Amino acid sequence: MRRLLILPDLETLTWVDSLRAPSFHWTLEQLKSLEPSHEFWGWEENGRITAWVALATLPGASEITALATHPDFRRRGQMRSLLQDLINSKRQDT
């Protein structure tokens, strides 16, 4: 299920710090520093945030700054569903 995340939700994303692939350079502390200027949307499964997107809303546009799926939940379509929901939602806002 997609939902807007708030700062206490971000605190639960401790698994982000273990994502040290060449294509992912964010730490949890860096992500939390984005919170004042970004919306964080997450995919929640059984009370756990398993995928998330950091979204900056600009005049006439939105920009994805960072996104990730928990390694144990990859290839289940959660990020695809989350992104599709966000695209549809942002289209309706315009």
The first five atom37 places (N, CA, C, CB, O) and aatype in JSON, in Angstrom:
{
  "aatype": [12, 1, 1, 10, 10, 9, 10, 14, 3, 10, 6, 16, 10, 16, 17, 19, 3, 15, 10, 1, 0, 14, 15, 13, 8, 17, 16, 10, 6, 5, 10, 11, 15, 10, 6, 14, 15, 8, 6, 13, 17, 7, 17, 6, 6, 2, 7, 1, 9, 16, 0, 17, 19, 0, 10, 0, 16, 10, 14, 7, 0, 15, 6, 9, 16, 0, 10, 0, 16, 8, 14, 3, 13, 1, 1, 1, 7, 5, 12, 1, 15, 10, 10, 5, 3, 10, 9, 2, 15, 11, 1, 5, 3, 16],
  "atom_mask": [
    [1, 1, 1, 1, 1],
    [1, 1, 1, 1, 1],
    [1, 1, 1, 1, 1],
    [1, 1, 1, 1, 1],
    [1, 1, 1, 1, 1],
    [1, 1, 1, 1, 1],
    [1, 1, 1, 1, 1],
    [1, 1, 1, 1, 1],
    [1, 1, 1, 1, 1],
    [1, 1, 1, 1, 1],
    [1, 1, 1, 1, 1],
    [1, 1, 1, 1, 1],
    [1, 1, 1, 1, 1],
    [1, 1, 1, 1, 1],
    [1, 1, 1, 1, 1],
    [1, 1, 1, 1, 1],
    [1, 1, 1, 1, 1],
    [1, 1, 1, 1, 1],
    [1, 1, 1, 1, 1],
    [1, 1, 1, 1, 1],
    [1, 1, 1, 1, 1],
    [1, 1, 1, 1, 1],
    [1, 1, 1, 1, 1],
    [1, 1, 1, 1, 1],
    [1, 1, 1, 1, 1],
    [1, 1, 1, 1, 1],
    [1, 1, 1, 1, 1],
    [1, 1, 1, 1, 1],
    [1, 1, 1, 1, 1],
    [1, 1, 1, 1, 1],
    [1, 1, 1, 1, 1],
    [1, 1, 1, 1, 1],
    [1, 1, 1, 1, 1],
    [1, 1, 1, 1, 1],
    [1, 1, 1, 1, 1],
    [1, 1, 1, 1, 1],
    [1, 1, 1, 1, 1],
    [1, 1, 1, 1, 1],
    [1, 1, 1, 1, 1],
    [1, 1, 1, 1, 1],
    [1, 1, 1, 1, 1],
    [1, 1, 1, 0, 1],
    [1, 1, 1, 1, 1],
    [1, 1, 1, 1, 1],
    [1, 1, 1, 1, 1],
    [1, 1, 1, 1, 1],
    [1, 1, 1, 0, 1],
    [1, 1, 1, 1, 1],
    [1, 1, 1, 1, 1],
    [1, 1, 1, 1, 1],
    [1, 1, 1, 1, 1],
    [1, 1, 1, 1, 1],
    [1, 1, 1, 1, 1],
    [1, 1, 1, 1, 1],
    [1, 1, 1, 1, 1],
    [1, 1, 1, 1, 1],
    [1, 1, 1, 1, 1],
    [1, 1, 1, 1, 1],
    [1, 1, 1, 1, 1],
    [1, 1, 1, 0, 1],
    [1, 1, 1, 1, 1],
    [1, 1, 1, 1, 1],
    [1, 1, 1, 1, 1],
    [1, 1, 1, 1, 1],
    [1, 1, 1, 1, 1],
    [1, 1, 1, 1, 1],
    [1, 1, 1, 1, 1],
    [1, 1, 1, 1, 1],
    [1, 1, 1, 1, 1],
    [1, 1, 1, 1, 1],
    [1, 1, 1, 1, 1],
    [1, 1, 1, 1, 1],
    [1, 1, 1, 1, 1],
    [1, 1, 1, 1, 1],
    [1, 1, 1, 1, 1],
    [1, 1, 1, 1, 1],
    [1, 1, 1, 0, 1],
    [1, 1, 1, 1, 1],
    [1, 1, 1, 1, 1],
    [1, 1, 1, 1, 1],
    [1, 1, 1, 1, 1],
    [1, 1, 1, 1, 1],
    [1, 1, 1, 1, 1],
    [1, 1, 1, 1, 1],
    [1, 1, 1, 1, 1],
    [1, 1, 1, 1, 1],
    [1, 1, 1, 1, 1],
    [1, 1, 1, 1, 1],
    [1, 1, 1, 1, 1],
    [1, 1, 1, 1, 1],
    [1, 1, 1, 1, 1],
    [1, 1, 1, 1, 1],
    [1, 1, 1, 1, 1],
    [1, 1, 1, 1, 1]
  ],
  "atom_positions": [
    [[0.83, -1.17, 0.0], [0.0, 0.0, 0.0], [0.88, 1.25, 0.0], [-0.95, -0.01, 1.21], [1.84, 1.33, 0.77]],
    [[0.56, 2.22, -0.86], [1.32, 3.46, -0.94], [0.82, 4.44, 0.11], [1.21, 4.09, -2.35], [-0.38, 4.54, 0.36]],
    [[1.76, 5.16, 0.72], [1.36, 6.23, 1.63], [2.49, 7.23, 1.8], [0.94, 5.66, 3.0], [3.66, 6.92, 1.59]],
    [[2.11, 8.44, 2.2], [3.08, 9.5, 2.48], [3.81, 9.14, 3.78], [2.38, 10.9, 2.59], [3.18, 8.76, 4.77]],
    [[5.11, 9.27, 3.75], [5.91, 8.98, 4.95], [6.2, 10.26, 5.7], [7.23, 8.26, 4.58], [6.33, 11.33, 5.1]],
    [[6.3, 10.16, 7.01], [6.67, 11.28, 7.85], [7.99, 10.95, 8.53], [5.55, 11.6, 8.91], [8.46, 9.81, 8.45]],
    [[8.59, 11.92, 9.2], [9.91, 11.74, 9.77], [10.04, 10.48, 10.64], [10.27, 12.94, 10.59], [11.05, 9.77, 10.5]],
    [[9.1, 10.15, 11.52], [9.25, 8.9, 12.28], [9.33, 7.66, 11.37], [8.09, 8.74, 13.26], [10.0, 6.69, 11.72]],
    [[8.64, 7.69, 10.23], [8.76, 6.56, 9.29], [10.17, 6.45, 8.75], [7.76, 6.72, 8.13], [10.71, 5.35, 8.59]],
    [[10.79, 7.6, 8.46], [12.15, 7.58, 7.92], [13.12, 6.95, 8.91], [12.62, 9.0, 7.58], [14.08, 6.29, 8.51]],
    [[12.87, 7.15, 10.19], [13.74, 6.56, 11.23], [13.76, 5.03, 11.14], [13.27, 6.99, 12.62], [14.73, 4.41, 11.58]],
    [[12.72, 4.42, 10.58], [12.66, 2.96, 10.5], [13.43, 2.41, 9.3], [11.22, 2.5, 10.43], [13.57, 1.19, 9.15]],
    [[13.91, 3.28, 8.44], [14.59, 2.83, 7.22], [16.08, 2.58, 7.45], [14.41, 3.86, 6.12], [16.91, 2.96, 6.63]],
    [[16.4, 1.95, 8.55], [17.81, 1.69, 8.88], [18.49, 0.81, 7.84], [17.91, 1.04, 10.25], [19.72, 0.83, 7.73]],
    [[17.71, 0.04, 7.08], [18.29, -0.82, 6.06], [18.93, -0.03, 4.92], [17.23, -1.74, 5.5], [19.71, -0.59, 4.15]],
    [[18.61, 1.26, 4.81], [19.19, 2.09, 3.75], [20.71, 2.13, 3.88], [18.62, 3.51, 3.8], [21.42, 2.11, 2.87]],
    [[21.22, 2.18, 5.1], [22.67, 2.27, 5.3], [23.42, 1.03, 4.82], [22.96, 2.51, 6.76], [24.64, 1.08, 4.66]],
    [[22.72, -0.08, 4.6], [23.4, -1.28, 4.11], [23.43, -1.34, 2.58], [22.7, -2.53, 4.66], [24.03, -2.26, 2.02]],
    [[22.8, -0.38, 1.9], [22.76, -0.37, 0.45], [23.99, 0.35, -0.11], [21.46, 0.31, -0.06], [23.92, 1.53, -0.44]],
    [[25.06, -0.33, -0.2], [26.3, 0.27, -0.65], [26.7, -0.23, -2.03], [27.41, -0.02, 0.34], [27.82, -0.69, -2.24]],
    [[25.79, -0.13, -2.95], [26.08, -0.5, -4.33], [26.63, 0.73, -5.06], [24.79, -1.05, -5.05], [26.44, 1.86, -4.6]],
    [[27.32, 0.53, -6.16], [27.84, 1.69, -6.9], [26.76, 2.68, -7.32], [28.58, 1.21, -8.12], [27.04, 3.86, -7.5]],
    [[25.54, 2.21, -7.47], [24.48, 3.1, -7.93], [23.68, 3.74, -6.78], [23.54, 2.34, -8.82], [22.76, 4.51, -7.05]],
    [[24.0, 3.45, -5.54], [23.27, 4.03, -4.41], [24.26, 4.63, -3.43], [22.39, 2.96, -3.71], [25.06, 3.91, -2.82]],
    [[24.2, 5.95, -3.27], [25.19, 6.65, -2.46], [24.6, 7.37, -1.26], [25.93, 7.63, -3.3], [25.29, 8.15, -0.61]],
    [[23.34, 7.13, -0.96], [22.67, 7.86, 0.12], [22.8, 7.13, 1.45], [21.2, 8.07, -0.23], [22.79, 5.9, 1.5]],
    [[22.91, 7.9, 2.52], [22.82, 7.36, 3.86], [21.47, 7.77, 4.44], [24.0, 7.85, 4.77], [20.81, 8.67, 3.91]],
    [[21.07, 7.13, 5.5], [19.81, 7.49, 6.15], [19.85, 8.94, 6.63], [19.53, 6.55, 7.32], [18.86, 9.66, 6.5]],
    [[20.96, 9.37, 7.18], [21.07, 10.75, 7.67], [20.93, 11.75, 6.52], [22.41, 10.97, 8.38], [20.29, 12.79, 6.69]],
    [[21.51, 11.46, 5.37], [21.36, 12.35, 4.22], [19.9, 12.41, 3.76], [22.26, 11.88, 3.06], [19.39, 13.48, 3.42]],
    [[19.25, 11.26, 3.75], [17.84, 11.25, 3.35], [16.99, 12.06, 4.31], [17.33, 9.81, 3.27], [16.12, 12.82, 3.89]],
    [[17.24, 11.89, 5.6], [16.46, 12.64, 6.59], [16.66, 14.15, 6.42], [16.84, 12.22, 8.01], [15.76, 14.93, 6.71]],
    [[17.85, 14.56, 5.96], [18.1, 15.99, 5.75], [17.28, 16.55, 4.58], [19.59, 16.23, 5.5], [17.1, 17.76, 4.49]],
    [[16.8, 15.7, 3.69], [15.95, 16.12, 2.58], [14.51, 16.37, 3.02], [15.98, 15.08, 1.48], [13.75, 17.03, 2.3]],
    [[14.13, 15.86, 4.16], [12.73, 15.86, 4.59], [12.05, 17.22, 4.53], [12.64, 15.34, 5.99], [10.88, 17.28, 4.14]],
    [[12.7, 18.33, 4.88], [11.97, 19.6, 4.81], [11.56, 20.01, 3.39], [12.82, 20.69, 5.41], [10.57, 20.72, 3.22]],
    [[12.3, 19.58, 2.39], [12.03, 20.04, 1.02], [11.48, 18.94, 0.11], [13.29, 20.6, 0.42], [11.21, 19.19, -1.07]],
    [[11.32, 17.74, 0.62], [10.86, 16.61, -0.19], [9.67, 15.91, 0.44], [12.0, 15.61, -0.39], [9.47, 15.95, 1.66]],
    [[8.9, 15.28, -0.41], [7.89, 14.34, 0.06], [8.52, 12.96, -0.01], [6.55, 14.41, -0.8], [9.24, 12.65, -0.97]],
    [[8.28, 12.14, 0.97], [8.72, 10.74, 0.94], [7.47, 9.87, 0.85], [9.58, 10.37, 2.21], [6.57, 9.96, 1.68]],
    [[7.44, 9.04, -0.17], [6.34, 8.11, -0.37], [6.88, 6.72, -0.2], [5.67, 8.29, -1.77], [7.98, 6.41, -0.66]],
    [[6.13, 5.88, 0.46], [6.61, 4.53, 0.72], [5.59, 3.48, 0.39], [0.0, 0.0, 0.0], [4.38, 3.73, 0.33]],
    [[6.09, 2.28, 0.18], [5.26, 1.1, 0.02], [5.35, 0.34, 1.33], [5.7, 0.21, -1.21], [6.43, -0.03, 1.77]],
    [[4.2, 0.12, 1.95], [4.16, -0.54, 3.24], [3.57, -1.94, 3.09], [3.34, 0.29, 4.26], [2.52, -2.13, 2.46]],
    [[4.26, -2.9, 3.66], [3.77, -4.28, 3.64], [3.92, -4.85, 5.05], [4.56, -5.15, 2.6], [5.01, -4.87, 5.62]],
    [[2.82, -5.3, 5.61], [2.81, -5.85, 6.97], [3.44, -4.89, 7.98], [3.53, -7.19, 7.0], [4.21, -5.32, 8.84]],
    [[3.11, -3.6, 7.87], [3.61, -2.61, 8.82], [5.06, -2.21, 8.64], [0.0, 0.0, 0.0], [5.62, -1.54, 9.5]],
    [[5.67, -2.6, 7.54], [7.08, -2.32, 7.29], [7.22, -1.58, 5.96], [7.92, -3.64, 7.29], [6.62, -1.99, 4.96]],
    [[8.02, -0.51, 5.94], [8.28, 0.22, 4.71], [9.32, -0.59, 3.93], [8.79, 1.69, 5.0], [10.45, -0.77, 4.37]],
    [[8.91, -1.08, 2.76], [9.78, -1.95, 1.97], [10.31, -1.29, 0.7], [9.04, -3.21, 1.59], [11.23, -1.81, 0.07]],
    [[9.74, -0.15, 0.34], [10.23, 0.63, -0.8], [9.84, 2.08, -0.55], [9.65, 0.1, -2.17], [8.84, 2.35, 0.1]],
    [[10.64, 3.01, -1.08], [10.34, 4.42, -0.86], [10.89, 5.25, -2.01], [10.92, 4.9, 0.48], [11.79, 4.83, -2.74]],
    [[10.33, 6.45, -2.14], [10.74, 7.42, -3.14], [10.82, 8.79, -2.47], [9.75, 7.44, -4.35], [9.9, 9.18, -1.75]],
    [[11.92, 9.51, -2.69], [12.05, 10.9, -2.25], [11.72, 11.78, -3.44], [13.5, 11.21, -1.67], [12.38, 11.69, -4.48]],
    [[10.72, 12.63, -3.29], [10.18, 13.4, -4.4], [10.22, 14.89, -4.08], [8.75, 12.95, -4.73], [9.64, 15.34, -3.09]],
    [[10.9, 15.64, -4.94], [10.89, 17.1, -4.82], [9.82, 17.64, -5.75], [12.3, 17.72, -5.15], [9.8, 17.29, -6.94]],
    [[8.93, 18.49, -5.24], [7.9, 19.09, -6.06], [8.35, 20.48, -6.45], [6.52, 19.12, -5.32], [8.6, 21.34, -5.59]],
    [[8.46, 20.7, -7.74], [8.91, 21.96, -8.3], [7.74, 22.62, -9.02], [10.13, 21.74, -9.26], [6.74, 21.96, -9.29]],
    [[7.84, 23.89, -9.34], [6.76, 24.52, -10.1], [6.56, 23.81, -11.45], [7.06, 26.03, -10.32], [7.43, 23.85, -12.32]],
    [[5.43, 23.18, -11.6], [5.1, 22.5, -12.84], [5.76, 21.16, -13.06], [0.0, 0.0, 0.0], [5.65, 20.58, -14.14]],
    [[6.46, 20.65, -12.06], [7.15, 19.37, -12.23], [7.43, 18.72, -10.88], [8.46, 19.57, -13.0], [7.37, 19.36, -9.83]],
    [[7.73, 17.45, -10.94], [8.2, 16.72, -9.76], [9.48, 16.0, -10.16], [7.11, 15.71, -9.23], [9.63, 15.59, -11.31]],
    [[10.39, 15.85, -9.21], [11.67, 15.22, -9.49], [11.96, 14.16, -8.44], [12.81, 16.26, -9.53], [11.88, 14.43, -7.24]],
    [[12.29, 12.98, -8.89], [12.69, 11.91, -7.97], [14.17, 12.1, -7.66], [12.42, 10.48, -8.59], [15.02, 12.06, -8.56]],
    [[14.46, 12.31, -6.39], [15.83, 12.52, -5.95], [16.51, 11.21, -5.62], [15.87, 13.45, -4.75], [17.69, 11.01, -5.93]],
    [[15.78, 10.31, -4.98], [16.33, 9.01, -4.59], [15.18, 8.03, -4.44], [17.17, 9.1, -3.28], [14.04, 8.43, -4.17]],
    [[15.48, 6.75, -4.6], [14.5, 5.7, -4.39], [15.23, 4.41, -4.08], [13.57, 5.53, -5.62], [16.39, 4.23, -4.46]],
    [[14.55, 3.51, -3.39], [15.16, 2.22, -3.06], [14.09, 1.23, -2.65], [16.21, 2.37, -1.94], [13.02, 1.6, -2.16]],
    [[14.4, -0.03, -2.85], [13.58, -1.14, -2.38], [14.45, -1.99, -1.47], [13.01, -1.99, -3.59], [15.62, -2.24, -1.77]],
    [[13.89, -2.43, -0.36], [14.62, -3.3, 0.55], [15.07, -4.54, -0.23], [13.74, -3.7, 1.79], [14.28, -5.1, -0.99]],
    [[16.31, -4.99, -0.05], [16.82, -6.15, -0.8], [15.95, -7.4, -0.68], [18.2, -6.47, -0.33], [15.85, -8.17, -1.63]],
    [[15.33, -7.61, 0.46], [14.49, -8.8, 0.65], [13.15, -8.72, -0.09], [14.22, -9.01, 2.13], [12.42, -9.71, -0.17]],
    [[12.82, -7.53, -0.64], [11.52, -7.34, -1.29], [11.64, -6.96, -2.76], [10.73, -6.28, -0.55], [10.67, -6.53, -3.37]],
    [[12.82, -7.11, -3.32], [13.01, -6.77, -4.73], [12.32, -7.78, -5.63], [14.51, -6.7, -5.06], [12.09, -8.94, -5.26]],
    [[12.0, -7.3, -6.84], [11.42, -8.13, -7.9], [10.01, -8.61, -7.55], [12.31, -9.32, -8.19], [9.58, -9.68, -8.0]],
    [[9.3, -7.83, -6.74], [7.91, -8.13, -6.4], [6.95, -7.09, -6.96], [7.75, -8.22, -4.88], [5.74, -7.17, -6.74]],
    [[7.48, -6.11, -7.68], [6.64, -5.09, -8.29], [6.25, -3.94, -7.37], [0.0, 0.0, 0.0], [5.43, -3.11, -7.76]],
    [[6.81, -3.88, -6.17], [6.43, -2.82, -5.24], [6.85, -1.44, -5.76], [7.06, -3.07, -3.88], [6.05, -0.5, -5.72]],
    [[8.08, -1.31, -6.25], [8.53, -0.02, -6.75], [7.75, 0.37, -8.0], [10.04, -0.05, -7.04], [7.39, 1.53, -8.17]],
    [[7.49, -0.58, -8.85], [6.7, -0.3, -10.05], [5.32, 0.24, -9.66], [6.56, -1.57, -10.93], [4.86, 1.23, -10.22]],
    [[4.67, -0.41, -8.72], [3.35, 0.03, -8.26], [3.43, 1.4, -7.59], [2.75, -0.99, -7.29], [2.58, 2.25, -7.82]],
    [[4.45, 1.6, -6.77], [4.61, 2.87, -6.08], [4.81, 4.01, -7.09], [5.8, 2.81, -5.11], [4.17, 5.05, -6.97]],
    [[5.68, 3.81, -8.06], [5.92, 4.84, -9.06], [4.69, 5.1, -9.92], [7.1, 4.44, -9.95], [4.37, 6.25, -10.23]],
    [[4.0, 4.05, -10.31], [2.79, 4.24, -11.11], [1.73, 5.01, -10.34], [2.23, 2.88, -11.56], [1.08, 5.9, -10.89]],
    [[1.56, 4.67, -9.07], [0.6, 5.41, -8.22], [0.99, 6.89, -8.12], [0.54, 4.78, -6.81], [0.13, 7.76, -8.2]],
    [[2.29, 7.16, -7.94], [2.74, 8.54, -7.82], [2.53, 9.3, -9.13], [4.21, 8.59, -7.42], [2.1, 10.46, -9.11]],
    [[2.83, 8.68, -10.25], [2.63, 9.32, -11.55], [1.16, 9.65, -11.74], [3.13, 8.41, -12.69], [0.8, 10.77, -12.12]],
    [[0.31, 8.69, -11.46], [-1.13, 8.93, -11.6], [-1.61, 10.04, -10.67], [-1.92, 7.65, -11.33], [-2.41, 10.89, -11.06]],
    [[-1.12, 10.04, -9.44], [-1.5, 11.05, -8.47], [-1.05, 12.44, -8.89], [-0.93, 10.71, -7.1], [-1.81, 13.4, -8.8]],
    [[0.18, 12.55, -9.37], [0.71, 13.85, -9.79], [0.0, 14.35, -11.04], [2.23, 13.76, -10.05], [-0.18, 15.56, -11.2]],
    [[-0.4, 13.45, -11.93], [-1.16, 13.86, -13.12], [-2.5, 14.46, -12.71], [-1.39, 12.65, -14.07], [-2.95, 15.44, -13.3]],
    [[-3.12, 13.89, -11.71], [-4.42, 14.38, -11.24], [-4.28, 15.75, -10.58], [-5.05, 13.39, -10.27], [-5.21, 16.55, -10.59]],
    [[-3.1, 16.02, -10.0], [-2.87, 17.3, -9.34], [-2.71, 18.45, -10.32], [-1.63, 17.22, -8.48], [-2.87, 19.61, -9.94]],
    [[-2.42, 18.15, -11.57], [-2.18, 19.22, -12.55], [-3.44, 19.63, -13.27], [-1.15, 18.8, -13.55], [-3.41, 20.52, -14.12]]
  ]
}
